[in-house]
């Protein structure tokens, strides 16, 4: 799968999960149930979009060190903080090709609409560059 295709799916999951009252966007927690809802970061929103149990805590280590899922979760976390090269390397290890390189200052995750637009722009830019 290409980076652009993958990130478009991540962006869709992120937006959908952010609009669900049972979830709270929280960049500090991967996927952690709380009284007021399940707190998720970008990687947790991706997991939630795949249908994992909202009542369970998930960390990358929950899926085994070096597994595709763990690499994707770590990659999404690196993407969230702007380490595009680190993210691309982790995605490549999980079979996702053509990611961007370098660093970039992304908008805050809590600014859902702005962060969603940034993800889509990143996918478009990467595709335009032929990566």
C-alpha positions as CSV (number, residue, x, y, z in Angstrom):
1,X,0.0,0.0,0.0
2,X,1.3,3.5,-0.7
3,X,1.7,6.2,2.0
4,X,-0.9,8.4,0.3
5,X,-3.5,5.7,0.3
6,X,-2.8,4.8,3.8
7,X,-2.8,8.3,5.2
8,X,-6.1,9.1,3.4
9,X,-7.6,6.1,5.3
10,X,-6.0,7.3,8.6
11,X,-7.5,10.8,8.0
12,X,-10.9,9.4,7.5
13,X,-10.7,7.2,10.6
14,X,-9.4,10.2,12.6
15,X,-12.2,12.5,11.6
16,X,-14.9,9.8,12.1
17,X,-13.6,8.8,15.6
18,X,-13.2,12.5,16.6
19,X,-16.9,13.0,15.9
20,X,-18.0,10.0,18.1
21,X,-18.9,11.1,21.6
22,X,-17.5,7.9,23.0
23,X,-14.0,9.0,22.1
24,X,-11.8,11.9,23.3
25,X,-8.8,13.0,21.2
26,X,-5.8,13.0,23.5
27,X,-2.3,13.0,22.1
28,X,-0.9,11.6,25.3
29,X,-2.6,8.2,25.2
30,X,-2.7,5.6,22.5
31,X,-6.1,3.9,23.3
32,X,-7.1,4.2,26.9
33,X,-10.7,3.8,28.3
34,X,-11.7,6.4,30.8
35,X,-15.0,7.3,32.5
36,X,-15.7,10.2,30.0
37,X,-14.8,8.1,27.0
38,X,-12.0,6.3,25.4
39,X,-9.0,8.6,25.0
40,X,-7.1,8.1,21.7
41,X,-4.2,9.7,19.9
42,X,-3.8,9.5,16.1
43,X,-2.7,5.9,16.3
44,X,-5.6,5.1,18.7
45,X,-8.1,6.7,16.4
46,X,-6.7,4.5,13.6
47,X,-7.1,1.4,15.8
48,X,-10.6,2.5,16.8
49,X,-11.4,2.8,13.1
50,X,-10.4,-0.8,12.7
51,X,-12.9,-1.9,15.3
52,X,-10.8,-2.7,18.4
53,X,-12.7,-3.0,21.7
54,X,-13.3,0.6,23.1
55,X,-13.2,-0.8,26.6
56,X,-9.6,-2.0,26.4
57,X,-6.3,-0.3,26.6
58,X,-4.0,-0.7,23.7
59,X,-0.3,0.2,23.3
60,X,2.0,-0.7,20.4
61,X,3.4,-3.4,22.7
62,X,-0.1,-5.0,22.9
63,X,0.5,-6.3,19.3
64,X,4.1,-7.6,19.7
65,X,7.3,-5.8,19.3
66,X,8.1,-5.3,15.6
67,X,4.7,-6.3,14.4
68,X,3.1,-4.4,11.5
69,X,0.5,-2.9,13.9
70,X,3.1,-1.8,16.4
71,X,5.2,-0.2,13.7
72,X,2.2,1.6,12.3
73,X,1.2,2.9,15.7
74,X,4.8,4.1,16.4
75,X,4.9,5.6,12.9
76,X,1.6,7.5,13.4
77,X,3.0,8.8,16.6
78,X,6.2,10.0,14.9
79,X,4.0,11.6,12.2
80,X,1.9,13.4,14.8
81,X,5.1,15.1,16.2
82,X,6.5,15.9,12.8
83,X,9.2,13.3,12.4
84,X,8.3,12.4,8.8
85,X,11.5,10.4,8.1
86,X,11.0,8.3,11.3
87,X,7.4,7.7,10.5
88,X,8.2,6.7,6.9
89,X,10.8,4.2,8.1
90,X,8.3,2.6,10.5
91,X,5.6,2.5,7.8
92,X,8.0,0.9,5.3
93,X,8.7,-1.8,7.9
94,X,5.0,-2.5,7.9
95,X,4.7,-2.6,4.1
96,X,3.6,1.0,3.5
97,X,5.8,2.5,0.8
98,X,6.6,6.0,-0.4
99,X,6.4,8.1,2.7
100,X,7.7,11.6,3.0
101,X,11.1,12.6,4.6
102,X,12.3,15.4,6.8
103,X,10.6,17.1,9.6
104,X,7.5,19.4,9.7
105,X,5.6,21.2,12.4
106,X,2.1,19.6,12.3
107,X,-0.9,21.4,13.8
108,X,-2.0,20.2,17.3
109,X,-3.9,17.0,17.2
110,X,-6.7,18.5,19.2
111,X,-7.5,20.9,16.3
112,X,-9.3,18.1,14.5
113,X,-10.3,19.9,11.3
114,X,-6.9,21.5,10.9
115,X,-5.0,18.3,11.6
116,X,-7.3,16.3,9.3
117,X,-6.6,18.8,6.5
118,X,-2.9,18.6,7.2
119,X,-3.0,14.8,6.8
120,X,-4.8,15.1,3.5
121,X,-2.4,17.7,2.2
122,X,0.6,15.5,3.3
123,X,-0.9,12.6,1.3
124,X,-1.5,14.8,-1.8
125,X,2.0,16.4,-1.6
126,X,3.6,12.9,-1.3
127,X,1.7,11.6,-4.2
128,X,2.5,14.7,-6.3
129,X,6.2,14.1,-5.7
130,X,5.9,10.5,-6.9
131,X,6.7,8.9,-3.6
